[in-house]
Amino acid sequence: MQIAQILQLYPLQLIESSSPRLDVEILLMHALGKNRFFIYAWGEYELKPFEITKFKELFKERLRGKPIAYLIGKREFWSMPFLVNEHTLIPRPETELLVEVALNHLPKNGIVFDMGTGSGCIALAIKKERPDCQVIGVDNSLNSLNIAKQNAHNLNLEIEWIESDWFSKIEIKADIIVSNPPYIAINDRHLMQGDVRFEPQSALVSGKDGLDDLFYLIDKSRDFLNPNGWLFLEHGFDQGFVINSLLKTACYTNINTYQDSNGQERVSGGRFPFV
């Protein structure tokens, strides 16, 4: 079978994908170990038996709904390649807003905690832009931290990693705490749709209304922020008002909510002014 035939026939089977042609291109590039230029320029290339087998195995899993990022083992974030697997959330473009907001408030030589770091994408993006700062990635999953450490090694960025259930093993304070915590309600229908079906539920679900971990971080971060330190949290598109109210009740100031590139409320945070 030739490349051109695969690109013509296989996208037709991905009826549930929003980008069937792109999905097939990515899987084909991965199976062949080639770039996009090759598959565009060499449409008449006849796949070898082992290449066809590898592509079909990948395609079968994609038909089942398995995310492209898990199939090829990587995803781009902040213009950097990140290893991912079933132990980590798949980095999403919307989360880059959390990095942007943190960078806009980060003091020189500041200390940053990335709580629930997963693949380490947020912590490493901040470290890339601000090498002067001490960035600490925290996660209670050793499997996730192993992926984060590998990403740091591959990107040649130095991060401190701590295996901890939120703040339980943290002994210092930070100037900024950031987190993309679980914020989906346990009965949310979206858990049965798309890529989310294959991602670790422990990194997605937070109680009956999705607010348990957000509430905890707003409350507990006050004990781990330096005076006038900032807390920034990613949350669901419909949770901004509630998060603002929680921040206000917890005595944070300079509270704001930021919209992502799709115009959805995605990040909220504030400053905690007390010692």
ABEGO torsion letter per residue (X at the ends): XBAAAAAAAAAAABAABABAAAAAAAAAAAAAGBBAAAAAABAABBBBAAAAAAAAAAAAAAAAGBBAAAAAGBBBBGGBBBBBBAABBBBBAAAAAAAAAAAAABBBGBBBBBBGAEAGAAAAAAAAABAABBBBBBBABAAAAAAAAAAAAAAGBBBBBBBBBEAAABABBBABBBBBBBABBAABAAAABEAAAABBAAAABBEAAGAAAAAAAAAAAAAABBBGBBBBBBBBAAAAAAAAAAAAAAGBBGBBBBBBAAGBBABBBBBBABX
